[in-house]
Amino acid sequence: MLRTLTRNGAGALVLGALAHSARMHGLEADKAVPVTTSTPLTGLVGVPASAVHQWDANWDFRAPPNKGEDAKDAAVAPTPLAAADPLASATTVSAAGALDRSKKATATRHIVMVRHGQYQDKESDHAKRVLTDLGRRQLALTGDRLAKLFPEITAVYSSDMPRAVESAAIVCGRLTELLHKDFVAVVDPMLKEGAPVPPSPSSSLYTPDVYFRDGARIEAAFRQHFYRASPSQEKDSVDVLVCHGNVIRYFTMRALQLPTSAWLRTSLPHGSITWISIRPSGNVSLRYFGNDGFIPADQVSTS
């Protein structure tokens, strides 16, 4: 089963993504840093300490207030996701739509990303770019694997592209059968495939206008789905996102606060699982990346 996700705050998320901080873009620049005899070096030979990015603990604007921070300011600190967070309650969100940072989160959010199955990639009509027989077998195996790994799945989201919708339907079918409860995939158009940011090394795969068009949407989708739990969330949660290779690779780099321009240096098999955990502290861990060991070797594909 599928239903379409609608959000009043979607427009605000896209506008926020268009204004993505210059600080982040600065970190993504793959430029050589001159090293002199007086340059402090890290444990990595030849890498200046100034070139190493320090973790931003308040990356989602949900960190608890620092010691000495004004309690009033902490209570109304802005968060780009507060209005759209399905787990945030009226007790933790102010009338202005800001998360109450004076309360501490205790739950972990697990984001499990699944790449769609092999599909008819030679078709020019997107409506005809559906799964192949192999792709359907891959996603049935993925659904079985998810049921074993995550018996307490909270939600399943899907891109609105046919290959992702079909993949999510297969996954939900297997989860429903194996976990004995109904699963409904929520269709989120913001998860559709696209070109997130210009890669480094550069590639002629996409033109600059495509990055301009898709980048803000994909960044907005990241902010929609990646954030630490609200203080009102009592139990750990597992959200499954059935989407696309470029999107998953960008989300992974972004969540780990690595240069997002490195997304094209990685590859993801069809039906593979990428698992990211977001702790109450805001710390992020990559548990799996492109895991496909549950798919027989003769059924593995990337294109």
C-alpha positions as CSV (number, residue, x, y, z in Angstrom):
1,M,0.0,0.0,0.0
2,L,1.1,3.6,-0.7
3,R,0.0,7.0,0.3
4,T,1.3,10.4,-0.6
5,L,3.1,12.6,1.9
6,T,2.1,16.2,2.0
7,R,3.7,18.8,4.2
8,N,2.9,22.4,5.0
9,G,6.5,23.1,5.7
10,A,7.9,21.6,2.5
11,G,8.3,25.0,0.8
12,A,10.1,26.4,3.8
13,L,12.5,23.4,3.8
14,V,13.4,24.1,0.1
15,L,14.0,27.8,0.8
16,G,16.1,26.8,3.8
17,A,18.1,24.5,1.6
18,L,18.7,27.2,-1.0
19,A,20.3,29.2,1.8
20,H,22.6,26.3,2.9
21,S,25.4,27.8,4.9
22,A,28.5,29.1,3.2
23,R,30.4,27.4,5.9
24,M,29.4,24.0,4.7
25,H,30.3,24.8,1.1
26,G,33.6,26.1,2.3
27,L,34.3,22.7,3.8
28,E,33.5,21.0,0.6
29,A,36.0,22.8,-1.5
30,D,38.7,20.3,-2.5
31,K,41.5,22.8,-2.6
32,A,45.1,22.2,-1.6
33,V,46.2,23.8,1.6
34,P,49.8,25.0,1.7
35,V,51.9,23.2,4.2
36,T,54.9,24.9,5.8
37,T,57.4,23.9,8.4
38,S,55.3,25.9,11.0
39,T,52.0,24.3,10.0
40,P,50.6,22.1,12.8
41,L,50.0,18.6,11.5
42,T,47.4,16.0,12.5
43,G,48.2,12.3,12.8
44,L,47.7,12.1,9.0
45,V,51.0,12.7,7.3
46,G,51.0,16.0,5.5
47,V,47.5,17.1,6.5
48,P,47.3,20.5,8.3
49,A,45.2,20.6,11.4
50,S,43.3,23.5,9.9
51,A,42.1,21.3,7.1
52,V,40.4,18.8,9.4
53,H,36.7,19.5,10.0
54,Q,35.6,19.4,13.6
55,W,32.2,17.9,14.4
56,D,29.3,20.3,14.6
57,A,27.4,19.0,17.5
58,N,24.4,21.3,16.8
59,W,24.1,20.3,13.1
60,D,20.3,19.9,13.4
61,F,19.7,22.8,15.8
62,R,18.5,20.4,18.4
63,A,21.4,20.2,20.8
64,P,20.7,20.8,24.5
65,P,21.7,24.3,25.6
66,N,25.3,24.9,26.6
67,K,26.2,25.8,30.2
68,G,25.5,29.5,30.6
69,E,23.2,29.7,27.6
70,D,20.1,31.7,28.3
71,A,17.3,29.3,29.1
72,K,14.8,31.5,27.2
73,D,16.9,31.5,24.1
74,A,17.4,27.7,24.4
75,A,13.7,27.1,24.7
76,V,12.9,28.9,21.4
77,A,16.0,28.0,19.4
78,P,15.0,27.5,15.8
79,T,15.0,24.1,14.1
80,P,14.3,23.6,10.4
81,L,12.3,20.4,11.1
82,A,10.2,21.2,14.1
83,A,7.0,21.9,12.2
84,A,7.3,18.8,10.1
85,D,8.6,16.3,12.7
86,P,5.9,13.7,13.2
87,L,7.3,12.7,16.5
88,A,7.4,16.2,18.1
89,S,4.5,16.9,20.4
90,A,2.8,20.1,21.5
91,T,4.8,19.8,24.8
92,T,8.1,20.1,23.0
93,V,7.3,22.6,20.3
94,S,6.5,26.2,21.0
95,A,3.7,28.2,19.4
96,A,6.3,29.6,17.0
97,G,7.2,26.1,15.9
98,A,10.5,25.8,17.6
99,L,11.8,22.8,19.4
100,D,12.2,23.2,23.2
101,R,15.9,22.6,23.6
102,S,15.6,22.8,27.4
103,K,14.5,19.2,27.4
104,K,16.9,16.3,26.5
105,A,16.3,13.6,24.0
106,T,16.8,9.9,25.1
107,A,16.0,7.9,22.0
108,T,18.0,6.9,19.0
109,R,16.7,7.4,15.4
110,H,17.9,4.8,12.9
111,I,17.6,5.8,9.2
112,V,17.8,2.8,6.9
113,M,18.2,3.7,3.2
114,V,17.4,1.1,0.5
115,R,18.4,1.6,-3.1
116,H,15.6,0.5,-5.5
117,G,16.1,-2.7,-7.5
118,Q,17.5,-3.1,-11.0
119,Y,15.2,-1.4,-13.5
120,Q,14.6,-0.8,-17.2
121,D,17.2,2.0,-17.5
122,K,17.1,2.1,-21.3
123,E,13.5,3.4,-21.4
124,S,13.3,7.2,-22.0
125,D,9.8,7.4,-20.5
126,H,10.1,7.5,-16.7
127,A,6.7,5.7,-16.4
128,K,8.2,2.7,-18.1
129,R,11.4,2.6,-16.0
130,V,10.0,-0.1,-13.8
131,L,11.8,-3.0,-12.1
132,T,13.2,-6.0,-14.0
133,D,12.5,-9.5,-12.8
134,L,15.9,-9.4,-11.2
135,G,15.0,-6.1,-9.5
136,R,11.9,-7.6,-8.0
137,R,13.8,-10.6,-6.7
138,Q,16.4,-8.3,-5.2
139,L,13.9,-6.2,-3.3
140,A,12.1,-9.3,-1.9
141,L,15.4,-10.4,-0.4
142,T,15.9,-6.8,0.9
143,G,12.5,-7.0,2.6
144,D,13.4,-10.3,4.2
145,R,16.7,-8.9,5.5
146,L,15.0,-5.8,6.9
147,A,12.5,-7.9,8.8
148,K,15.3,-9.8,10.5
149,L,17.4,-6.7,11.3
150,F,14.6,-4.3,12.3
151,P,11.5,-6.1,13.7
152,E,10.3,-2.7,15.1
153,I,10.3,-0.6,11.9
154,T,8.5,2.7,12.6
155,A,7.8,4.0,9.0
156,V,8.6,3.4,5.4
157,Y,9.1,6.2,2.9
158,S,9.5,6.1,-0.8
159,S,10.5,8.3,-3.7
160,D,7.7,8.9,-6.2
161,M,9.6,7.5,-9.1
162,P,8.1,4.2,-10.4
163,R,11.2,2.1,-9.7
164,A,11.2,3.3,-6.0
165,V,7.5,3.0,-5.6
166,E,7.5,-0.6,-6.9
167,S,10.5,-1.4,-4.7
168,A,8.8,0.0,-1.6
169,A,5.7,-2.0,-2.3
170,I,7.7,-5.2,-2.5
171,V,9.5,-4.3,0.8
172,C,6.3,-3.5,2.5
173,G,4.7,-6.7,1.3
174,R,7.6,-8.8,2.8
175,L,7.5,-6.9,6.0
176,T,3.8,-7.3,6.4
177,E,4.1,-11.0,5.8
178,L,7.0,-11.6,8.1
179,L,6.3,-9.2,10.9
180,H,2.5,-9.8,10.9
181,K,1.5,-6.1,10.8
182,D,0.5,-3.8,8.0
183,F,3.2,-1.5,6.5
184,V,2.3,1.4,4.3
185,A,4.9,3.2,2.2
186,V,4.6,7.0,2.4
187,V,5.4,8.5,-1.0
188,D,7.8,11.5,-0.6
189,P,8.5,13.3,-3.9
190,M,11.5,15.1,-2.3
191,L,13.3,11.7,-2.3
192,K,13.4,11.4,-6.1
193,E,16.7,10.9,-7.9
194,G,18.7,13.9,-8.9
195,A,22.1,15.5,-8.9
196,P,22.9,16.8,-5.4
197,V,26.1,18.9,-5.7
198,P,28.9,19.0,-8.3
199,P,31.2,16.1,-7.5
200,S,35.0,16.2,-7.0
201,P,36.7,15.0,-9.1
202,S,34.5,16.7,-11.6
203,S,32.2,14.8,-13.9
204,S,30.3,15.6,-17.1
205,L,27.4,13.4,-16.0
206,Y,25.2,16.5,-15.2
207,T,25.1,20.1,-16.3
208,P,25.3,23.0,-13.8
209,D,21.6,23.8,-14.1
210,V,20.7,20.3,-13.0
211,Y,22.7,20.7,-9.7
212,F,21.0,24.1,-9.2
213,R,17.5,22.5,-9.7
214,D,18.0,19.2,-7.8
215,G,20.5,20.3,-5.1
216,A,18.1,22.3,-3.0
217,R,15.4,19.7,-3.1
218,I,17.8,16.9,-2.0
219,E,19.2,19.0,0.8
220,A,15.7,19.8,1.9
221,A,14.9,16.1,1.9
222,F,17.9,15.5,4.1
223,R,16.7,18.0,6.6
224,Q,13.3,16.5,6.5
225,H,14.5,13.0,7.5
226,F,17.8,13.4,9.4
227,Y,17.7,14.9,12.9
228,R,18.0,13.6,16.4
229,A,14.9,12.4,18.3
230,S,12.6,14.8,20.0
231,P,12.5,14.8,23.8
232,S,9.0,13.4,23.6
233,Q,10.2,10.3,21.7
234,E,10.5,7.6,24.3
235,K,11.6,4.6,22.2
236,D,14.2,4.1,19.4
237,S,12.8,4.4,15.9
238,V,13.6,2.9,12.5
239,D,12.7,4.9,9.4
240,V,13.2,3.1,6.1
241,L,13.8,5.3,3.0
242,V,13.5,3.5,-0.3
243,C,15.1,5.8,-2.8
244,H,18.1,6.3,-5.2
245,G,21.8,6.0,-5.4
246,N,22.7,9.6,-5.7
247,V,20.4,10.6,-2.9
248,I,21.6,8.0,-0.6
249,R,25.3,8.8,-1.2
250,Y,24.7,12.5,-0.6
251,F,22.7,11.8,2.5
252,T,25.5,9.7,3.9
253,M,28.2,12.3,3.3
254,R,26.0,15.0,4.7
255,A,25.1,13.0,7.8
256,L,28.7,12.2,8.5
257,Q,29.7,15.8,7.9
258,L,32.1,14.7,5.2
259,P,32.6,16.7,2.0
260,T,29.4,16.2,0.1
261,S,31.3,16.6,-3.2
262,A,32.7,13.1,-2.6
263,W,29.4,11.4,-3.2
264,L,30.3,10.2,-6.7
265,R,33.4,8.4,-5.4
266,T,31.2,5.7,-3.9
267,S,28.9,3.1,-5.5
268,L,25.7,1.3,-4.3
269,P,24.3,-2.0,-5.5
270,H,20.6,-2.4,-6.2
271,G,18.6,-3.4,-3.2
272,S,21.5,-2.6,-0.9
273,I,21.0,-1.3,2.7
274,T,22.7,1.8,4.1
275,W,22.1,2.3,7.9
276,I,22.8,5.4,9.8
277,S,22.1,5.9,13.5
278,I,21.5,9.3,15.1
279,R,22.1,9.3,18.8
280,P,20.3,11.6,21.4
281,S,23.6,13.6,21.6
282,G,23.4,14.2,17.9
283,N,26.4,12.0,17.2
284,V,26.0,10.0,13.9
285,S,27.2,6.5,13.1
286,L,27.4,4.8,9.7
287,R,26.5,1.1,10.5
288,Y,26.1,-0.2,6.9
289,F,27.0,1.3,3.6
290,G,25.7,-0.4,0.5
291,N,25.3,-3.7,2.3
292,D,24.2,-6.5,-0.1
293,G,25.6,-9.6,1.4
294,F,22.2,-11.1,1.7
295,I,21.8,-11.1,-2.1
296,P,23.4,-14.0,-4.0
297,A,26.5,-13.0,-5.9
298,D,24.9,-13.9,-9.3
299,Q,22.0,-11.5,-8.5
300,V,24.0,-8.5,-7.6
301,S,23.9,-5.5,-9.9
302,T,24.6,-1.8,-9.9
303,S,23.2,-0.7,-13.2
